[in-house]
Amino acid sequence: MSPRKSDSRERMVSSTAALLREYGASATSIDRVLAHSGAPRGSVYHHFPGGRTQLVEEAVELAGAFMAGVIEAAMQADDPVAAIDTFFTMWRDQLVKSRFRAGCPIVAVAVETNDEAPHLARSAGAVFAGWQEALTAMLRRHGLTEDRSRRLAALVVAAEEGAVVMCRAQQSSAPIEAVATEIHDLLVHALSNRPDADPAPSRTPHIH
């Protein structure tokens, strides 16, 4: 049964996000999106009058919103360290499942210079800022100061994204596992040294 024409738009945005993860921004062409999504060629400018740039921008928004949802769900956990452990585990599992081909679509857009569409880098920056804000709020809720929460949140995002790049380059999950362990230990220390903190329980740092 062929896909419904009405879902062509959603399929094209999802396909663009998937292709950004694997091939990067410059290699994510309209032709490649059409082949991946199975959408009819005529749907491109019907749904995306801004062409490839609009497609990429919406794919960045989609990927950013998905990860923001993951972070928001983690924020509800009673244990922020376990929540961030889970965050790293999810990324490690995605890398292994894709055989280290699929990275982060936000990074794919952020690292490429695009003089014709500079707002794409700004969109990527806004996604990263949103993730940092969500993690900051979680750490604040667990008693850390605003400044410390913001710095740690930036470190978590930067460490995760850098580890993903290293894993893809080295074809190994070792970098993200090492980073996850260090972030785990750092967060345990930070949370156990709050003025109002109870003694830190014994923890075994790892990603599952």
C-alpha positions as CSV (number, residue, x, y, z in Angstrom):
1,M,0.0,0.0,0.0
2,S,1.5,3.4,-1.0
3,P,1.9,6.1,1.6
4,R,-0.9,8.7,1.8
5,K,-0.1,12.0,0.0
6,S,-1.3,13.8,3.1
7,D,1.7,12.6,5.1
8,S,4.3,13.5,2.6
9,R,5.3,16.6,4.5
10,E,5.9,14.8,7.8
11,R,7.8,12.0,6.0
12,M,10.0,14.6,4.2
13,V,10.9,16.4,7.4
14,S,11.6,13.1,9.3
15,S,13.7,11.9,6.4
16,T,15.7,15.2,6.3
17,A,16.5,14.8,10.0
18,A,17.6,11.2,9.5
19,L,19.8,12.2,6.5
20,L,21.4,15.1,8.5
21,R,22.4,12.6,11.2
22,E,24.1,10.3,8.8
23,Y,25.4,12.5,5.9
24,G,25.6,16.0,7.2
25,A,23.9,19.2,6.0
26,S,25.7,19.7,2.6
27,A,25.0,16.2,1.5
28,T,21.3,16.3,2.4
29,S,19.9,17.2,-1.0
30,I,16.3,17.4,-2.2
31,D,16.8,14.3,-4.3
32,R,18.2,12.3,-1.4
33,V,15.2,13.4,0.8
34,L,12.8,12.3,-1.9
35,A,14.4,9.0,-2.3
36,H,14.5,8.4,1.4
37,S,11.0,9.5,2.1
38,G,9.2,8.2,-1.0
39,A,7.5,11.5,-1.3
40,P,6.5,12.7,-4.8
41,R,8.7,15.4,-6.3
42,G,5.9,17.8,-6.8
43,S,5.3,17.9,-3.0
44,V,8.6,19.7,-2.4
45,Y,7.7,23.3,-3.3
46,H,4.0,22.7,-2.4
47,H,4.9,21.9,1.2
48,F,8.3,23.8,1.4
49,P,8.2,26.9,-0.7
50,G,11.6,27.8,0.9
51,G,13.1,24.6,-0.7
52,R,15.9,22.7,0.9
53,T,16.7,25.5,3.4
54,Q,13.2,25.3,4.8
55,L,13.3,21.5,4.9
56,V,16.6,21.5,6.9
57,E,15.3,24.2,9.3
58,E,12.2,22.2,10.0
59,A,14.2,19.0,10.5
60,V,16.4,20.8,13.0
61,E,13.3,21.9,14.9
62,L,11.9,18.4,14.8
63,A,15.1,16.8,16.1
64,G,15.5,19.5,18.7
65,A,11.9,19.1,19.9
66,F,12.3,15.3,20.2
67,M,15.4,15.6,22.3
68,A,13.8,18.3,24.4
69,G,11.0,15.9,25.1
70,V,13.5,13.3,26.2
71,I,15.0,15.8,28.6
72,E,11.7,17.0,29.8
73,A,10.7,13.4,30.7
74,A,14.1,13.0,32.5
75,M,13.4,16.1,34.5
76,Q,10.6,14.4,36.3
77,A,12.9,11.8,37.8
78,D,13.7,12.0,41.5
79,D,17.4,11.3,40.8
80,P,19.0,13.8,38.3
81,V,22.2,11.7,38.1
82,A,20.2,8.7,36.9
83,A,18.3,10.9,34.5
84,I,21.5,12.1,32.9
85,D,22.9,8.6,32.9
86,T,19.9,7.6,30.9
87,F,20.5,10.5,28.5
88,F,24.0,9.2,27.7
89,T,22.7,5.6,27.5
90,M,20.2,6.6,24.8
91,W,22.9,8.2,22.7
92,R,25.2,5.3,23.1
93,D,22.5,2.9,22.1
94,Q,21.6,5.0,19.0
95,L,25.2,5.0,17.9
96,V,25.7,1.3,18.3
97,K,22.4,0.5,16.6
98,S,23.4,2.6,13.6
99,R,26.9,1.1,13.6
100,F,28.2,4.6,14.4
101,R,26.8,6.2,11.2
102,A,24.1,8.3,12.8
103,G,25.2,11.4,14.8
104,C,23.3,14.5,15.9
105,P,21.4,16.4,13.2
106,I,21.8,19.7,15.2
107,V,25.6,19.4,15.1
108,A,25.5,18.5,11.4
109,V,23.9,21.9,10.8
110,A,25.9,23.9,13.4
111,V,29.3,23.0,12.1
112,E,28.8,23.8,8.4
113,T,29.1,27.4,7.1
114,N,26.1,28.4,5.2
115,D,26.3,32.0,4.0
116,E,23.1,31.7,2.0
117,A,21.1,30.6,5.1
118,P,22.9,31.8,8.2
119,H,19.7,31.4,10.2
120,L,20.2,27.6,10.1
121,A,23.2,28.0,12.5
122,R,21.1,30.2,14.7
123,S,18.3,27.6,14.7
124,A,20.9,25.0,15.8
125,G,22.1,27.4,18.5
126,A,18.6,27.9,19.8
127,V,18.1,24.1,20.1
128,F,21.3,23.7,22.1
129,A,20.2,26.7,24.3
130,G,16.8,25.0,24.9
131,W,18.5,21.8,26.0
132,Q,20.8,23.7,28.3
133,E,17.8,25.5,29.8
134,A,15.9,22.3,30.5
135,L,18.9,20.7,32.1
136,T,19.6,23.8,34.1
137,A,16.0,23.8,35.4
138,M,16.4,20.1,36.5
139,L,19.6,20.8,38.4
140,R,18.1,23.9,40.0
141,R,15.2,21.8,41.2
142,H,17.6,19.6,43.0
143,G,19.2,22.4,44.9
144,L,22.2,23.6,42.9
145,T,22.7,27.3,42.3
146,E,21.6,29.0,39.1
147,D,25.2,29.6,38.0
148,R,26.4,26.1,38.8
149,S,23.3,24.5,37.2
150,R,23.9,26.5,34.0
151,R,27.5,25.6,33.8
152,L,26.9,21.9,34.4
153,A,24.1,21.8,31.9
154,A,26.4,23.4,29.2
155,L,29.0,20.8,30.1
156,V,26.6,17.9,29.7
157,V,25.4,19.0,26.3
158,A,28.9,19.8,25.1
159,A,30.3,16.5,26.4
160,E,27.5,14.4,24.9
161,E,27.8,16.1,21.5
162,G,31.6,15.8,21.5
163,A,31.5,12.2,22.5
164,V,29.1,11.4,19.7
165,V,31.5,12.9,17.2
166,M,34.4,10.9,18.7
167,C,32.4,7.7,18.7
168,R,31.6,8.1,15.0
169,A,35.2,8.9,14.1
170,Q,36.6,6.0,16.2
171,Q,33.8,3.5,15.4
172,S,33.6,2.8,19.1
173,S,31.3,3.5,22.0
174,A,34.3,4.0,24.4
175,P,34.3,7.8,24.2
176,I,30.7,8.2,25.3
177,E,31.1,5.6,28.0
178,A,34.1,7.4,29.4
179,V,32.4,10.8,29.2
180,A,29.2,9.4,30.8
181,T,31.2,8.0,33.8
182,E,33.1,11.3,34.3
183,I,29.8,13.4,34.1
184,H,28.2,10.9,36.5
185,D,31.0,11.3,39.1
186,L,31.0,15.1,38.7
187,L,27.2,15.4,39.2
188,V,27.4,13.1,42.3
189,H,30.1,15.3,43.8
190,A,28.2,18.5,42.9
191,L,24.9,17.4,44.4
192,S,26.4,15.9,47.5
193,N,28.3,19.1,48.3
194,R,25.2,21.3,48.4
195,P,24.8,23.1,51.7
196,D,21.6,21.3,52.5
197,A,22.6,17.9,51.0
198,D,22.4,14.6,52.8
199,P,25.4,12.4,52.6
200,A,25.8,11.0,49.0
201,P,24.7,7.4,48.6
202,S,27.1,4.9,47.2
203,R,26.8,4.9,43.4
204,T,28.3,2.9,40.6
205,P,29.0,5.2,37.7
206,H,28.1,3.6,34.4
207,I,25.8,3.7,31.4
208,H,23.5,0.7,31.0
